[in-house]
Amino acid sequence: MYWTLELPSKLEDAPWPASKDELIDYAMRSGAPLEVIENLQEMEDEGEIYESIEDIWPDYPSKEDFFFNEEEY
């Protein structure tokens, strides 16, 4: 399983909180790349409910991580 910056962004609009099966279903319906679906399928399923993308990939960068000043534009 591997995540790139692009892959988890496909789950940003997922219906959080969600279970693993709900996330897989969302990824399939939204046309996410096959790699996203495969990564979700490889996650251990302990009946866990995920509150956000950070629960799946704790290192997922937030908007603050990019040092982008929207007021400049």
HELIX and SHEET records of a PDB file:
HELIX    1   1 GLU A    6  SER A    9  1                                   4    
HELIX    2   2 LYS A   20  ARG A   29  1                                  10    
HELIX    3   3 LEU A   34  GLU A   42  1                                   9    
HELIX    4   4 ILE A   53  ILE A   56  1                                   4    
HELIX    5   5 LYS A   63  PHE A   66  5                                   4    
HELIX    6   6 GLU A   70  GLU A   72  5                                   3    
SHEET    1   A 2 ALA A  18  SER A  19  0                                        
SHEET    2   A 2 ILE A  49  TYR A  50 -1                                        
END                                                                             
